[in-house]
């Protein structure tokens, strides 16, 4: 079983459907963990976390593709999935 971390992009208006899934496995976990306040029961960073403005401004530096999906126009989450 392999774990992948992705940014999920959802429509903010209408049906809130999934627009894009962006793999971010190239980002190291310690860097990602610095951006989010992890829940006590999630030490390995598996649960979904909403990306707010502050996180977006940092993550977009490492994931240029995200510029197409500004945080104020889309719902963005970061989460781990098993494949």
Buried (B, 14 or more C-beta within 10 A) or exposed (E): EEEEBBBBBBEBEEEEEEBBEBEBEEBEEEEBEEBBEBEEEEEEBBBEBEBEEEBBEBBBEEBEEBEEBEBEEBBBBBBBBEE
